[in-house]
Amino acid sequence: MFFIIQKGVFTTMKITDVRIKKVGNEGKLRAYVSVTFDDSFVVHNLKVIDGQSGIFVAMPSRKTTSGEFKDVAHPINSAFREILQKAVLDAYNEETDKEESKERD
C-alpha cells in the first residue's frame, strides 16, 4: 500500500494484482508484466530485464521519431519505484519458483 496526497486529499492506493508473462530466450528480457492498482487501473508492458547489475524492472516505453525510448508511465519518486519493483520482482520470483517445482515433479 502507498499513500497519495493530491490537492489536499489524502488517499491510499494498493497494488492489487501483478501478472507475469515470462518470455523465452529473448536476450536480456525475462518477462512482460501488467500491474493493477486498486482493482481500478492497470499499467501494461512493464518489463523484467536481466541487466549487468542483476534483474530490474523497466517501465513501459515507446520509441520516438529520433530513435530514443521514452517512458510512457513511470514512478515520480524513488520510494514508489522501490515498492513497485519489489511487488513485480516478488511476483516474478514466485512464478519462477512455481515453474521450477513443476519441472522437478
URKAKA-V412098 format. One record per pair of residues at least 12 apart in sequence whose ideal C-beta (glycine too) atoms are under 8 Angstrom apart, sorted by the first residue. I is the first residue (numbers start at 1). GAP is how many residues later the second one is. Records with the same first field share a line. If there is no record, write none. Layout:
I: GAP  GAP
This chain:
1: 12  13
2: 12  77  78  81
13: 24  25
14: 23  24
15: 20  21  22  68  69  72
16: 20  21  22  23
17: 17  18  19  22  25
18: 15  16  17  18  69  70  72  73
19: 14  15  16  17  72
20: 12  13  28  71  72  75
21: 12  13
22: 70  73  74  77
28: 21  22  23
29: 18  19  20  21
30: 17  18  19  20  25  62
31: 16  17  61  64
32: 12  13  14  15  16
33: 12  13  14  15  24  55  58  59
34: 12
35: 49  52  53
43: 17  30
44: 16
45: 15  27
46: 12  13  14  42
47: 13
48: 40  41  44
55: 34  37
56: 29
57: 27  28  31  32
59: 12  13  14  15  16
60: 12  13
